[in-house]
Structure formats: structure tokens, C-alpha cells
Amino acid sequence: MRAHRLPTAAALLTAAAVATSAAYAPPAAAQDDVILTDPRITESSGLAASRQHDNVYWTHNDSDDGPYVYAVDGETGETLATITLRGIGEPRDVEAISLGPDNQLYVGDIGDNMDGSWSYVWIYRFPEPKQLKDATVDAVQYEAQYEDGPRDAEALMVHPKTGRVYVVSKKENGGAALYAGPEELSTGSMNIFERVAPVNLWVTDGAFSPDGTRLTLRSYVGGRMYRFEKGKPQEDGRLDVPLQRQGESMTYTADGSAIVFGSEGEQSDLIWREAEKGGDSSESGGSEDGSGDGRGDGASGAGDDEDRDPVRTVLLVGGGIGAVLLLRRALSRRPRPD
């Protein structure tokens, strides 16, 4: 009688992979992923979908680059135009970009890696160019403060219907929070951003759906979705975020059918994922000051980055390998036939 053959290492890994794939399947891609080919874009930290140019996305570097914004092709990853902002100071830590009503682009110079050392931050606004070519444009510069003191932030979102600017701080003592700016930003006075709701996430970027009914926030490895009702976020589940080198940007596509995720680093990638519940303006509720059946106050919720999909996948793989190893041990202890 032939002795029982024990599983090989390759077989163990295969079994674990099968177990994992059966338990978890990643969200479908809305289109092929692309690589940003411009050698100047090494710290892509914000992302905004154009409404005037099909499958074009605006991005910028984090710091040490200057007053530049880049238009990149969503199909090839090539840079189609470089926009130089004129009339602003020297950028310090540019972290976000968002497209508001009337095709106005807002750039958030809101980063503060010194743990809240800046007494104020800057927001720049300029019209989205109608032609994609290198150009220098005049920008408006706003000064902003948070009502409860300085803090680091990487997410700035402009509501697509009202034009109100929102910022989400990163997770610090007491957690992150959503802040709302004035109804209209002013160049003649300090713009105070008021705390709206806590956010239980280490936030690196965020975006409104094109109809303004949904707000999504991401971290390096996870994210959350919210209904946006009466000017406040209402928790609506977790957002599947692809595993990237240093995921720091996201935007809805112009039609709201997908979310595009970006990352810092040389030749970083743009990854498309189908948007859950999309950005269809026919959805009920969700206007900033309108109706809706809010399901709770604030944006806090159980859990955080540690239970997001990449980590869950690792746990599933580990569990699958562990199960096979236990089986192997049991088989090795069986008495050998004479």
C-alpha cells in the first residue's frame, strides 16, 4: 500500500489562494488602470475629474514643486497640459484639488506635517481651462483657519451644487473631523471652517458624487461612504479601496459611475472602481440643505483602517494556510501502513 503523500508548499499556497478567492472578490474595474508617465509628477496627492474634457483628470504634486497643476489623460496617463498659477504665494503643502460649480477648480494648500504648526492655510481657485494646453492663469487665494485650532489635513471637497468648500482633517488626538467653510469664501477676511462631524478614519482624500448626494473618504488602505444630507454626512458603509503604494487621492468620474484612486510616487497608478450606488442625481435626498431621511448624526462608526479589505485579504490567506497546515500535521501523525 502506497504511503500517503503530504501536500507540498506550492499546494499549500494554491489551496490558500483558492480559499481566499472564494471568500473575497475585489470590486470590478470600470476601465483599465493607467500609469502617470510624466517624470515631473512624483507626489500626486489630489485628483479631480474634468467636466469639460472627456476622461481627463487634474492632479498636482504634494510639495517642493511650485504653483503647478497637471491635466492627465485617463486612457494613456500622459500629461496633456501644465497650468501655472499666477497671483498666489509660494505653495507650502498642496494636498487636494476639487472641481466646484461653474467649472471652478479649487486647490487645497492645507497639509501640515508639523502637527498643526500653521496658523492658517491657503485655498486657491481658478477656472478650468477650456483648452488643454500649457498656460499661465490668474488664481484667487483665500486664507482659512479651523475654529478649533490648526491641524493637518489632506482632503478638500467642493460641493458640486452649492460651491461650499469642505475639509477633512487627518486622524489626530480626538480623531479626524469634517469642517465646512463659509457659504462663500472671501479674499478680504479670514475664512473660518467650522467643525461639522467626527470622522473615524485616517483621511488622505475625499470626493462628492457629481450630484452632491454622496461623500466618500479614503485612507491609505480603506474608506467610508456617506449620504450627504442637510449639510451633514450620514454613515452608509465602507468603501473598497485598492491597495496602492501610498494612496492619497480619489475622485468620482464626471458621470458618477466610477471612482478613480491615485497614489504618490514616480509612475504612480490611477485605478478605476465601479461606484456603489453611483452618482445618479435621481437618488432621493442628499442635497446639502434639502430633504432626506438621515439615518444618524455624524460620520463616526465602528472600526477603522485595520479592518479594510487588504488586511482582510491577508487574514483570509493566513487562515487558509493555517487550515492546510493543520491538515498536514494531522496527516503526518497518522500511523504508516506496514
C-alpha positions as CSV (number, residue, x, y, z in Angstrom):
1,M,0.0,0.0,0.0
2,R,1.4,3.4,-1.1
3,A,2.3,5.8,1.7
4,H,0.1,8.9,1.9
5,R,1.9,11.8,0.1
6,L,1.9,15.1,2.1
7,P,1.0,18.4,0.5
8,T,3.9,20.5,-1.0
9,A,4.4,24.2,-0.2
10,A,3.1,25.1,-3.6
11,A,-0.1,23.1,-3.0
12,L,-0.5,24.8,0.4
13,L,-0.3,28.2,-1.3
14,T,-2.7,27.2,-4.0
15,A,-5.2,25.9,-1.6
16,A,-4.9,29.1,0.4
17,A,-5.4,31.2,-2.7
18,V,-8.5,29.2,-3.7
19,A,-9.9,29.6,-0.2
20,T,-9.2,33.3,-0.3
21,S,-10.7,33.9,-3.7
22,A,-13.8,32.1,-2.7
23,A,-14.2,34.3,0.3
24,Y,-13.4,37.6,-1.3
25,A,-13.6,39.1,-4.8
26,P,-12.3,42.6,-5.4
27,P,-14.7,45.2,-6.9
28,A,-14.9,45.3,-10.7
29,A,-12.7,47.8,-12.5
30,A,-14.6,50.4,-14.6
31,Q,-11.8,50.7,-17.1
32,D,-8.2,49.7,-17.4
33,D,-5.8,51.2,-14.9
34,V,-3.1,53.6,-16.2
35,I,0.3,54.8,-15.1
36,L,1.1,58.5,-14.9
37,T,4.1,58.8,-17.3
38,D,5.2,62.4,-16.6
39,P,8.5,62.3,-14.7
40,R,7.6,65.6,-13.0
41,I,4.6,64.0,-11.3
42,T,6.2,62.2,-8.4
43,E,3.9,63.0,-5.5
44,S,0.4,63.1,-7.0
45,S,-1.7,64.0,-3.9
46,G,-5.0,65.2,-5.3
47,L,-7.3,64.2,-8.2
48,A,-10.3,65.9,-9.9
49,A,-12.3,64.7,-12.9
50,S,-12.8,67.3,-15.6
51,R,-16.3,68.1,-16.8
52,Q,-15.2,69.9,-20.0
53,H,-12.8,67.3,-21.2
54,D,-13.7,63.6,-21.5
55,N,-11.6,61.3,-19.4
56,V,-9.2,64.0,-18.2
57,Y,-8.1,64.3,-14.6
58,W,-6.4,67.2,-12.8
59,T,-3.6,66.5,-10.3
60,H,-0.7,68.1,-8.6
61,N,2.4,67.3,-6.6
62,D,2.4,67.3,-2.8
63,S,5.2,69.8,-2.1
64,D,8.5,71.2,-3.4
65,D,7.1,71.6,-6.9
66,G,5.7,75.1,-7.3
67,P,2.3,76.5,-8.4
68,Y,1.6,73.8,-11.0
69,V,-1.5,71.7,-11.8
70,Y,-1.4,69.0,-14.5
71,A,-4.1,67.7,-16.8
72,V,-3.6,63.9,-17.4
73,D,-5.2,61.6,-20.0
74,G,-7.2,58.9,-18.3
75,E,-6.6,56.5,-21.1
76,T,-2.8,56.9,-21.6
77,G,-1.6,58.5,-18.4
78,E,0.2,61.2,-20.4
79,T,0.2,64.9,-19.4
80,L,-1.9,67.0,-21.7
81,A,-1.4,70.4,-20.2
82,T,0.6,72.1,-17.4
83,I,-1.2,75.0,-15.7
84,T,0.9,77.6,-13.8
85,L,-1.0,79.5,-11.1
86,R,-0.2,83.3,-11.0
87,G,-1.1,85.7,-8.3
88,I,-0.6,83.4,-5.3
89,G,2.2,82.9,-2.8
90,E,4.7,80.1,-2.7
91,P,2.8,76.9,-2.0
92,R,3.7,75.0,1.2
93,D,2.0,71.6,1.2
94,V,-0.6,71.2,-1.5
95,E,-2.8,68.1,-0.8
96,A,-6.1,68.3,-2.7
97,I,-7.9,69.5,-5.7
98,S,-11.7,69.6,-6.4
99,L,-14.0,70.9,-9.1
100,G,-16.9,73.1,-8.0
101,P,-19.8,74.7,-9.8
102,D,-19.2,76.8,-12.9
103,N,-16.1,74.7,-13.7
104,Q,-14.0,76.4,-10.9
105,L,-11.0,74.4,-9.7
106,Y,-10.1,74.6,-6.0
107,V,-6.6,73.6,-4.8
108,G,-6.1,73.0,-1.1
109,D,-2.7,74.0,0.2
110,I,-3.8,72.5,3.5
111,G,-1.2,70.0,4.5
112,D,0.7,70.5,7.8
113,N,3.2,67.8,8.5
114,M,4.4,69.7,11.6
115,D,1.3,68.7,13.6
116,G,-0.7,71.8,13.2
117,S,2.1,74.4,13.1
118,W,0.5,76.7,10.5
119,S,-1.9,79.3,12.0
120,Y,-3.7,79.4,8.7
121,V,-3.8,77.5,5.4
122,W,-4.5,78.6,1.8
123,I,-7.0,77.7,-0.8
124,Y,-6.5,78.6,-4.5
125,R,-9.3,78.9,-7.1
126,F,-9.1,79.3,-10.9
127,P,-11.4,78.5,-13.8
128,E,-10.8,75.1,-15.5
129,P,-9.2,75.9,-18.9
130,K,-11.4,75.3,-21.9
131,Q,-8.4,74.3,-24.0
132,L,-5.8,71.7,-22.9
133,K,-2.5,73.4,-23.5
134,D,0.3,74.7,-21.3
135,A,-0.8,78.1,-19.9
136,T,-0.5,80.5,-17.0
137,V,-3.7,81.5,-15.3
138,D,-4.7,84.0,-12.6
139,A,-5.8,82.4,-9.4
140,V,-7.6,83.7,-6.4
141,Q,-6.0,83.0,-3.0
142,Y,-8.0,82.5,0.2
143,E,-6.8,82.3,3.8
144,A,-8.5,79.8,6.1
145,Q,-8.5,78.7,9.7
146,Y,-10.3,76.0,11.7
147,E,-12.5,77.1,14.5
148,D,-10.8,74.8,17.0
149,G,-7.2,75.5,16.0
150,P,-4.6,74.3,13.5
151,R,-4.4,70.8,12.2
152,D,-3.1,68.6,9.4
153,A,-5.5,67.9,6.5
154,E,-5.3,66.2,3.1
155,A,-8.9,66.2,1.9
156,L,-10.7,69.2,0.4
157,M,-14.0,68.8,-1.4
158,V,-16.3,71.4,-3.1
159,H,-20.0,70.6,-3.1
160,P,-20.9,70.4,-6.8
161,K,-24.3,72.2,-6.3
162,T,-23.7,74.8,-3.7
163,G,-20.0,75.5,-4.1
164,R,-19.4,75.3,-0.4
165,V,-15.9,74.1,0.5
166,Y,-15.3,71.3,3.0
167,V,-12.1,70.0,4.5
168,V,-11.5,66.8,6.5
169,S,-8.6,66.7,8.9
170,K,-6.3,63.6,9.3
171,K,-6.7,61.5,12.4
172,E,-5.1,63.1,15.4
173,N,-5.9,63.4,19.1
174,G,-9.7,63.1,19.2
175,G,-10.0,61.8,15.7
176,A,-10.5,63.4,12.3
177,A,-13.4,65.7,11.5
178,L,-15.3,67.2,8.7
179,Y,-15.1,71.1,8.5
180,A,-17.4,73.4,6.5
181,G,-16.2,76.7,5.2
182,P,-18.4,79.8,4.8
183,E,-21.2,79.8,2.2
184,E,-18.8,81.9,0.1
185,L,-15.1,82.2,0.5
186,S,-13.8,85.8,1.0
187,T,-10.5,87.3,0.0
188,G,-11.0,90.3,2.3
189,S,-11.1,88.4,5.6
190,M,-10.1,85.1,7.2
191,N,-12.4,82.2,6.3
192,I,-13.3,80.2,9.4
193,F,-14.0,76.5,8.9
194,E,-16.5,75.1,11.4
195,R,-16.4,71.5,12.7
196,V,-19.4,69.6,11.3
197,A,-19.0,65.9,12.3
198,P,-16.3,63.5,13.6
199,V,-14.8,61.1,11.0
200,N,-13.5,57.7,12.2
201,L,-10.8,57.3,9.5
202,W,-7.3,58.4,8.8
203,V,-8.3,60.5,5.8
204,T,-6.0,61.1,2.8
205,D,-8.6,62.4,0.4
206,G,-12.3,62.7,-0.3
207,A,-14.9,63.5,-3.1
208,F,-18.5,64.3,-3.6
209,S,-20.5,62.5,-6.2
210,P,-21.4,64.7,-9.1
211,D,-25.0,65.1,-7.9
212,G,-23.8,66.0,-4.4
213,T,-25.8,63.3,-2.6
214,R,-22.8,61.2,-1.5
215,L,-19.5,61.9,0.1
216,T,-16.7,59.3,0.0
217,L,-13.5,59.4,2.0
218,R,-10.4,57.3,1.7
219,S,-7.3,56.4,3.8
220,Y,-4.2,54.5,2.7
221,V,-5.9,51.2,2.8
222,G,-9.6,51.7,3.4
223,G,-12.5,54.2,3.1
224,R,-16.0,55.1,4.1
225,M,-19.2,56.2,2.2
226,Y,-21.7,58.7,3.4
227,R,-25.1,60.0,2.4
228,F,-24.8,63.8,2.4
229,E,-28.0,65.2,3.8
230,K,-28.8,68.6,5.3
231,G,-25.2,69.6,5.2
232,K,-24.0,66.6,7.2
233,P,-22.6,63.1,6.4
234,Q,-24.6,60.1,7.3
235,E,-22.7,56.8,7.5
236,D,-23.5,54.5,4.6
237,G,-20.9,51.7,4.7
238,R,-17.4,51.0,3.9
239,L,-15.6,51.9,0.6
240,D,-13.4,49.3,-1.0
241,V,-10.1,51.0,-1.7
242,P,-7.4,49.3,-3.9
243,L,-4.0,48.6,-2.3
244,Q,-1.6,51.2,-3.6
245,R,2.0,52.4,-2.9
246,Q,0.8,55.5,-1.0
247,G,-2.9,56.1,-1.8
248,E,-3.6,59.8,-1.3
249,S,-6.1,60.8,-3.9
250,M,-9.5,60.0,-5.3
251,T,-12.3,61.5,-7.4
252,Y,-15.6,60.4,-9.0
253,T,-15.7,60.2,-12.7
254,A,-17.6,63.0,-14.4
255,D,-20.7,60.8,-14.8
256,G,-20.5,59.4,-11.3
257,S,-20.3,55.8,-12.4
258,A,-16.9,55.1,-11.0
259,I,-14.3,56.3,-8.5
260,V,-10.7,56.8,-9.6
261,F,-8.0,56.2,-7.0
262,G,-4.5,57.7,-7.2
263,S,-1.2,57.3,-5.4
264,E,2.0,59.2,-4.7
265,G,5.4,58.0,-6.2
266,E,7.1,58.0,-9.5
267,Q,5.0,56.5,-12.3
268,S,2.1,56.1,-9.9
269,D,-1.2,54.5,-11.0
270,L,-4.8,55.5,-11.5
271,I,-7.2,52.7,-10.6
272,W,-10.9,52.7,-11.6
273,R,-13.6,51.0,-9.5
274,E,-17.3,51.0,-10.1
275,A,-19.1,53.4,-7.7
276,E,-21.5,51.7,-5.4
277,K,-24.9,53.4,-5.9
278,G,-23.2,55.7,-8.4
279,G,-23.7,59.4,-8.5
280,D,-27.2,59.3,-10.1
281,S,-29.0,62.5,-9.4
282,S,-32.3,60.6,-9.4
283,E,-31.3,59.3,-5.9
284,S,-33.6,60.6,-3.2
285,G,-32.3,63.0,-0.7
286,G,-28.8,64.2,-0.4
287,S,-29.0,67.9,-1.2
288,E,-26.8,69.9,1.1
289,D,-29.8,71.7,2.7
290,G,-32.6,69.6,1.3
291,S,-34.7,66.6,2.2
292,G,-33.7,63.1,3.0
293,D,-34.2,60.5,5.7
294,G,-31.0,60.8,7.6
295,R,-30.1,57.7,9.4
296,G,-28.0,59.1,12.2
297,D,-25.8,62.1,13.1
298,G,-22.2,62.5,12.4
299,A,-19.7,60.4,10.5
300,S,-18.3,58.2,13.1
301,G,-18.6,54.4,13.0
302,A,-17.2,51.2,14.3
303,G,-13.8,50.1,13.0
304,D,-11.1,51.8,11.2
305,D,-8.3,51.1,8.7
306,E,-7.3,47.9,10.3
307,D,-10.4,46.0,9.1
308,R,-10.3,47.1,5.5
309,D,-10.1,44.7,2.5
310,P,-6.4,44.5,2.0
311,V,-5.9,43.5,5.6
312,R,-8.9,41.2,5.4
313,T,-7.4,39.5,2.4
314,V,-4.2,38.9,4.3
315,L,-6.1,37.4,7.2
316,L,-8.0,35.2,4.8
317,V,-4.8,34.0,3.2
318,G,-3.3,33.4,6.6
319,G,-6.4,31.5,7.7
320,G,-6.3,29.3,4.5
321,I,-2.7,28.5,5.0
322,G,-3.2,27.8,8.7
323,A,-6.1,25.4,7.9
324,V,-4.0,23.5,5.4
325,L,-1.0,23.3,7.8
326,L,-3.3,21.8,10.4
327,L,-4.5,19.3,7.9
328,R,-0.9,18.4,7.1
329,R,0.0,18.0,10.7
330,A,-2.9,15.7,11.3
331,L,-2.0,13.6,8.2
332,S,1.7,13.3,9.4
333,R,0.5,11.9,12.7
334,R,-1.4,9.0,11.0
335,P,0.2,5.6,11.5
336,R,2.1,4.4,8.5
337,P,0.9,1.2,6.9
338,D,3.0,-1.9,7.3
